[in-house]
Amino acid sequence: MSLSNSNTSFGRQAWKRLRRNKGAVAGMLLIILAIIVSILAYIIAPDGTPYANRMLLEAGGQKPGFHLRLLALKQDRELSRVGFFSRLMNGQQDTLSYIPIRDWHFQGDSVVVDRYLDEEETAREKYSLSRVLFAKELPVGDHLKEWQEAVRTQHIQERTYRLGTDKFGRDILSRLLVGTRVSLSVGCIAVIISLTIGIFLGAIAGYFRGVTDDVVMWGVNVIWSVPTLLLVFAITLALGKGFWQVFIAVGLTMWVNVARIIRGQVLALRELPFIEATKALGYGHSRTIVRHILPNILGPVMVVAAGNFATAIVIEAGLSFLGVGVQPPQPSWGLMIKENYNFIITHNPMLALIPGLAIMVMVLAFNLLGNGLRDAMDVRQ
């Protein structure tokens, strides 16, 4: 049997074993759903503005299911619509400004509203129809009824905040959806960095042993002895606060666990007969490691990658909660907990619990998938 056929056969068998693991399949489906949501976040979110940062201070700190009526006014300067791909990546700036209202009625060529201030108070305000409507919406001539109909159908909006609003009146659901991008991006980049460094150092330490192993393991033990958060703080302070700095900081703190596991696996494999055969055939060290050792430790690598992905999500959330991770107004699940944790002991604990549940579900999904991959890709089966 050729090498390609054996690889194909092993892949099929691994996929069959993975499909039989219901927990792994559930975790994989959740991860796929999260990836789709992160890509389409600005399209499917109720608030499609950049960072889902539309503020209505009067509606701050409301519970899930909060319903509000809004009067949409044209802005002083008209903003153009961006293209689909630009909106997909960065959202669309609001072309309207919104005023929360309780009730409204027309008075001649004006609309009179009872502006929503809080649960009990309102303020009476009047806006001319020309202040509300864009020039392209104004009928030619004296058509007051058409003006009023345009306001009624296009500028009086009903909005339901399904997960409530934060203290700034921003939609929690929208920020949760956009925040999925941060968690998955941090996890992906951190895993790539940690696997690249960890597999390289672990493989050469386990394969060459001796002085190489001693030097690598000394470095691993030194990094291992430093508390993770302290090391992340040091890297973050050196690189600065921000989105990309979090990726690098988290990735550079997780490679030690990868290196230790890979080293142990390589130490066990290098003494087996098929590795001795590669030496007898005159294969170089790099070919032996890349072609014959690393493919046989894919199971542990997959488990470590899934575990590191979950760990990266938790570390990023912790950093954002402490104020050294993702910076406002960019949404992050950890930052959302920080902004709303005061509500836990007041009237609306769900504002902080919802992003916490999102973190828990994503971490669980990656752990379930990692365990399933470990069993499915075990070459001894």
C-alpha positions in Angstrom: 0.0 0.0 0.0 1.3 3.4 -0.9 2.0 6.1 1.7 -0.8 8.4 0.2 -3.3 5.5 0.4 -2.3 4.7 4.0 -2.6 8.4 5.0 -6.1 8.6 3.3 -7.2 5.4 5.1 -6.0 6.7 8.5 -7.8 10.0 7.9 -11.0 8.3 7.1 -10.8 6.1 10.1 -10.0 9.1 12.3 -13.0 10.9 10.9 -15.3 8.0 11.6 -14.1 7.7 15.2 -14.5 11.5 15.6 -18.1 11.4 14.3 -19.0 8.7 16.9 -18.0 11.0 19.7 -21.1 13.1 20.3 -19.3 15.5 22.6 -16.6 16.2 20.0 -19.2 16.7 17.3 -21.2 19.1 19.5 -18.0 21.1 20.2 -17.1 21.2 16.5 -20.6 22.4 15.6 -20.4 25.2 18.2 -17.0 26.2 16.9 -18.2 26.3 13.3 -21.2 28.4 14.4 -18.9 30.8 16.3 -16.7 31.2 13.2 -19.7 31.9 11.0 -21.0 34.4 13.5 -17.6 36.1 13.8 -17.4 36.5 10.0 -21.0 37.9 9.6 -21.1 39.7 12.9 -21.7 43.2 11.5 -24.3 41.9 9.0 -26.4 39.9 11.5 -26.0 42.2 14.6 -28.9 44.6 15.4 -26.2 47.3 15.8 -24.0 47.2 12.8 -21.9 50.3 13.6 -18.1 49.9 14.1 -17.5 48.0 17.4 -21.3 47.9 17.9 -20.8 51.2 19.7 -24.2 53.0 19.2 -24.9 54.6 22.6 -28.3 55.6 24.1 -27.4 56.7 27.6 -31.1 57.0 28.5 -31.5 53.3 27.9 -28.5 52.2 29.9 -28.5 49.1 32.1 -31.8 47.6 30.9 -32.8 43.9 31.3 -33.1 41.4 28.4 -36.2 42.0 26.3 -36.2 45.7 26.9 -38.4 47.4 24.3 -37.9 51.0 23.1 -39.3 53.3 20.5 -36.9 55.6 18.6 -37.1 58.7 16.5 -34.4 58.6 13.8 -33.1 62.1 12.8 -30.9 62.9 9.9 -27.4 63.9 10.9 -25.9 67.3 10.2 -23.6 65.8 7.6 -24.8 63.0 5.4 -22.6 59.8 5.5 -22.3 57.7 2.4 -23.0 53.9 2.5 -19.9 51.7 2.4 -19.5 48.6 0.3 -20.5 45.1 1.4 -17.0 43.9 2.1 -16.1 47.1 4.0 -19.3 46.7 6.1 -18.5 43.0 6.6 -15.1 43.9 8.0 -15.7 47.1 9.9 -19.4 47.9 10.0 -21.3 50.9 8.8 -21.3 54.3 10.5 -24.7 55.5 11.6 -26.4 57.7 8.9 -29.0 58.6 11.5 -29.1 59.8 15.1 -31.6 58.2 17.4 -33.7 59.7 20.2 -35.6 57.4 22.5 -39.3 58.3 22.9 -42.4 57.1 24.7 -45.0 58.7 22.6 -45.4 61.0 19.6 -47.9 62.9 17.4 -47.9 65.3 14.5 -48.5 69.0 14.9 -48.7 70.6 11.5 -45.3 70.3 9.8 -43.6 69.1 13.0 -43.5 66.0 15.1 -43.9 66.3 18.9 -42.4 63.6 21.0 -42.2 62.7 24.7 -38.5 62.0 25.0 -37.6 59.0 27.2 -35.4 60.0 30.0 -35.8 57.1 32.4 -38.5 54.6 33.6 -40.6 57.4 35.0 -39.6 60.8 33.4 -40.1 62.2 29.9 -39.5 65.5 28.2 -41.6 67.1 25.5 -39.7 68.1 22.4 -40.7 69.3 18.9 -38.8 68.6 15.6 -39.8 70.0 12.2 -40.3 67.4 9.5 -37.5 68.9 7.4 -35.2 68.3 10.4 -36.2 64.6 10.4 -36.3 63.8 6.7 -33.4 63.7 4.2 -33.8 65.9 1.2 -34.3 62.9 -1.1 -37.3 61.9 1.1 -39.0 65.2 0.9 -41.8 65.2 -1.8 -41.8 68.1 -4.2 -44.4 70.7 -3.4 -46.7 71.0 -0.4 -47.4 67.4 0.5 -47.7 67.4 4.3 -49.4 64.1 4.5 -46.7 62.4 2.5 -44.1 64.0 4.7 -45.9 62.6 7.8 -46.2 59.2 6.2 -42.5 59.1 5.5 -41.7 59.9 9.1 -44.2 57.4 10.4 -42.9 54.5 8.2 -39.2 55.2 8.1 -38.2 57.3 11.1 -40.3 55.9 13.9 -38.6 52.7 14.8 -39.4 49.9 17.3 -36.4 48.2 18.8 -36.2 45.2 21.2 -32.9 44.6 23.0 -33.0 40.8 23.4 -30.1 40.6 25.8 -30.5 44.1 27.3 -28.2 47.1 27.2 -25.0 48.0 29.0 -24.5 51.1 31.2 -23.9 53.2 28.0 -27.1 52.0 26.4 -25.3 49.8 23.8 -26.9 46.6 22.6 -25.4 43.6 24.5 -26.4 41.1 21.8 -24.6 43.1 19.1 -21.4 43.5 21.2 -21.5 39.8 22.1 -21.6 38.9 18.4 -18.8 41.3 17.4 -16.8 40.2 20.4 -16.7 36.7 19.0 -14.1 37.9 16.5 -11.8 39.0 19.3 -11.9 35.7 21.2 -11.5 33.5 18.1 -8.7 35.7 16.6 -6.8 35.8 19.9 -7.1 32.0 20.2 -6.1 31.3 16.6 -3.0 33.6 16.6 -1.9 32.5 20.1 -2.2 28.8 19.0 -0.1 29.4 15.9 2.6 31.2 17.9 2.6 28.6 20.7 2.7 25.6 18.4 5.4 27.0 16.2 7.7 27.7 19.0 6.7 24.8 21.2 6.9 22.1 18.5 10.3 23.4 17.2 12.0 23.5 20.6 10.3 20.4 22.0 11.2 18.4 18.9 14.9 19.3 18.8 15.2 18.9 22.6 13.7 15.4 22.5 15.5 14.3 19.4 19.0 15.5 20.0 19.0 15.2 23.8 22.2 16.1 25.6 23.2 19.7 25.8 20.4 20.8 23.4 17.8 19.2 25.7 19.4 20.8 28.8 19.4 24.3 27.3 15.8 24.1 26.0 14.5 22.6 29.2 16.3 25.3 31.3 14.5 27.9 29.3 11.2 26.1 29.6 11.6 25.8 33.4 12.5 29.5 33.7 9.5 30.6 31.8 7.3 28.0 33.6 8.3 29.4 37.0 7.0 32.9 36.1 3.2 33.2 36.8 1.3 33.4 33.5 -0.5 36.6 34.2 2.7 38.3 35.4 4.5 37.3 32.2 1.6 38.5 30.1 1.6 41.8 32.0 5.4 42.2 31.3 5.0 41.5 27.6 1.9 43.8 27.4 3.7 46.6 29.1 6.7 46.2 26.8 4.6 46.1 23.6 1.8 48.4 24.7 -1.9 47.9 25.2 -4.0 47.0 22.2 -5.6 44.4 20.0 -2.5 42.9 18.3 -0.4 43.1 21.4 -2.8 40.7 23.1 -2.2 38.1 20.4 1.5 38.1 20.8 1.5 38.3 24.6 -0.8 35.3 25.0 1.0 33.3 22.3 4.4 33.8 23.9 3.2 32.6 27.3 1.7 29.2 26.1 4.6 27.6 24.2 6.2 26.1 27.3 3.4 23.5 27.8 3.6 22.6 24.1 7.4 22.1 24.3 7.3 19.8 27.3 4.6 17.6 25.8 6.3 17.4 22.4 9.6 16.7 24.0 8.2 13.7 25.9 6.5 12.3 22.8 9.7 12.6 20.7 11.8 11.0 23.4 9.5 8.0 23.4 9.4 7.7 19.6 13.1 8.2 18.8 14.0 4.8 20.3 11.4 2.8 18.2 12.7 0.6 15.3 11.2 2.7 12.5 13.2 5.7 13.6 16.4 3.6 13.8 15.6 2.5 10.2 15.5 6.1 9.0 19.0 6.5 10.4 20.2 3.3 8.7 18.8 4.6 5.4 20.8 7.8 5.8 17.9 10.2 6.2 18.7 13.6 7.6 17.6 14.7 11.0 15.1 17.3 9.7 13.4 14.7 7.4 13.2 12.2 10.3 11.6 14.7 12.6 9.2 16.2 10.0 8.2 13.1 8.0 8.3 10.4 10.6 8.1 11.7 14.1 5.7 14.7 14.0 3.0 12.8 12.0 2.9 10.2 14.8 2.3 12.8 17.5 -0.6 14.6 15.8 -3.0 13.4 18.5 -1.2 15.1 21.4 -0.6 18.2 19.2 -4.3 18.5 18.4 -5.2 18.1 22.1 -2.7 20.8 23.1 -3.8 23.1 20.3 -7.5 22.8 21.4 -6.5 23.3 25.0 -4.4 26.3 24.2 -7.2 27.8 22.2 -9.5 27.5 25.2 -6.8 28.9 27.5 -6.1 31.8 25.2 -9.8 32.8 25.3 -9.8 32.8 29.1 -6.5 34.7 29.3 -7.7 37.3 26.9 -10.9 37.7 28.8 -8.9 38.1 32.0 -6.6 40.7 30.5 -9.5 42.7 29.1 -11.2 42.5 32.5 -8.1 43.9 34.2 -7.8 46.7 31.6 -4.6 45.6 29.9 -6.1 43.7 27.0 -8.5 44.8 24.3 -9.2 48.5 24.8 -12.7 50.3 24.6 -14.7 50.7 22.5 -13.7 47.5 20.8 -16.0 44.7 22.3 -14.5 41.8 24.1 -16.2 39.3 26.3 -13.9 40.0 29.2 -14.3 43.8 28.7 -18.1 43.4 28.7 -17.8 41.6 32.1 -15.7 44.5 33.4 -18.1 47.1 32.2 -21.2 45.4 33.7 -20.0 43.4 36.7 -21.5 46.0 39.1 -24.9 44.9 37.9 -24.4 41.5 39.4 -25.2 42.8 42.9 -28.0 45.1 41.7 -31.0 44.6 39.6 -29.6 43.1 36.4 -26.9 40.4 36.8 -27.5 39.0 33.3 -25.5 41.9 31.7 -22.3 40.4 33.2 -23.4 36.7 33.2 -24.2 36.6 29.5 -20.6 37.2 28.3 -19.3 34.9 31.0 -21.6 32.1 29.7 -20.3 32.8 26.2 -16.7 32.3 27.4 -17.7 29.1 29.3 -19.4 27.6 26.2 -16.5 28.4 23.8 -13.9 26.9 26.2 -16.1 23.8 26.7 -16.5 23.4 22.9 -12.7 23.5 22.3 -12.1 21.1 25.2 -14.7 18.6 23.9 -13.2 18.8 20.4 -9.7 18.4 21.7 -10.6 15.2 23.6 -12.4 13.8 20.6 -9.4 14.5 18.3 -7.1 12.8 20.9 -9.1 9.6 20.7 -9.7 9.8 16.9 -6.1 10.4 15.9 -4.5 7.9 18.2 -2.3 5.9 15.9 -2.3 2.9 18.3 -6.0 2.4 17.4 
